[in-house]
Amino acid sequence: MIITIDYPKGLETAVSMTKQEFAAEVRLMAALKMFESSKLSSGKAAQLAGISRVEFFETCGRYQMSIMNYSEDEIEAELTSDLS
């Protein structure tokens, strides 16, 4: 599938990227945000970004994003059940 995004002329130049680099960066940022908000699994986010799942996890680390998407309540419940 293809998504078309309108953006100001020359924006890729303003961020020192080629059009291809800019498109890849937008895909990566969308994938990271959708993964962070639990809208995509890591596998689907990696597919959206056009990279492997391992590369996606490495990228999460570079952006200091946890690869464990659990709410505080879920973490507490998990820890409580492990201690019981």
Summary of the structure (lengths in Angstrom):
residues: 84
radius of gyration: 16.6
end to end distance: 47.7
largest distance: 59.2
contacts: 173
relative contact order: 0.10
helix: 62%
strand: 0%
